[in-house]
Amino acid sequence: MGICVGDALSVPVEFTSRAERLKSPVTSMLGYGRWDQPPGTWSDDSSLTLCLAECLCEGFSLHAIAKSFWRWYKEGYWGAHGEVFDIGGTTRQAIVNWH
């Protein structure tokens, strides 16, 4: 839960400078910043962490983890609003290569 809360606090201000954060610190859930998402929206970081945690509850299976990541990428599984709005190029390529 802490991962999602911390992630959601940072989503609207992702890629802003330290100087901007010192001038305007994050003290509550914000929205509609960098990714134009409502307050409380977590990113791919939390979504993939939740996919991993769910899979590990069933034991360790790289296939199950990769399949869960693919499901997130294609269906928004474990996405804050059932969609993918942010994914790094390397992450996307790794998931696509697996599939």
Sequence and secondary structure as in RCSB ss.txt:
>XXXX:A:sequence
MGICVGDALSVPVEFTSRAERLKSPVTSMLGYGRWDQPPGTWSDDSSLTLCLAECLCEGFSLHAIAKSFWRWYKE
GYWGAHGEVFDIGGTTRQAIVNWH
>XXXX:A:secstr
 HHHHHHHHHGGGTT  HHHHHHS   S   SSTT   TT   HHHHHHHHHHHHHTT   HHHHHHHHHHHHHH
 TT TTSS     HHHHHHHHHH 
